[in-house]
Amino acid sequence: MTAEEKNALARFLDCAADYLKDGYNRPRGSYAFENDTKPDNTAPPPLIDAPSASLPSSSLPLAYQIDEDDDTLEAAEPEAVLSAGYALPEAATLSELAALVSNCSACPLAPTRKHTVPGEGAERPLVLVIGEGPGADEDATGRPFVGNAGQLLDKMLASIGLSRTENCYIANIVKCRPPGNRDPQPDEIAACLPFLHQQIKLLRPKTILCAGRVAAQALLNTSRGITALRGAFTEYTPAGDAEKPIPVLCTYHPSALLHSESYKRPAWEDLKLLKARLEERE
Ligand code: SF4
């Protein structure tokens, strides 16, 4: 086998291993098969090529940082990123927040996305709808809930007098598509949640509707299932604003309704609850 063929085979095996483990392909250094010389198998290839010393730190993706001791570039844990000098800057407006999202590389979803999907809708919404993350249609367009599930969501909202253009805002827990529509992983959720917390502060919605288990568990920081969480209001307290908790209702994700008729009745009951709460507040 030639050196070129060995390099191609090694690249393929690493790629397959990454996809099986995490669903994305890690950046790697070059492979060592040259002129039939055996590679040094005692040391793994670097996670990412070391940057030149002159690389400005502002051009680094959020999730990577220079180790000042040896000038290598290391992937950092998202929690470490968010708590060690890479804390999310405060956005003053939704468009500033969208710009931060579009430049974000704080988790493994960044390399495989086509577009970030920050969210869209009314700026002082009656209802903030939160889903789990973009799918293929959303990734292709940069807009939330635009596929079949999104069309059903629009109909569900319309049935109680709501609309994403007039009185709702639609967002997701993670702003980049998990490959193959898998659930976002805990580290991806942890890295992306600060964006959602900022959105909630900027939007100050009257109520929040969590669509599906992943959204409900992530926002409410619970491991309870959606069947236990739905059907009654709970509260979300924005950081630094303990006086103003926001009522939260959880329900089934529209895509679950598309797959199973049995979820439609309880979802309709949830929508009626939401409508009654909004009318009370008026
Ligand atoms: S999912 Fe969120 S944290 Fe991860 S890269 Fe996208 S915007 Fe950044």
Residues whose N, C-alpha, C, O or C-beta is under 5 A from the ligand:
A	BS01	SF4	V101 C104 S105 A106 C107 L109 A110 V174 K175 C176 E188 A191 C192
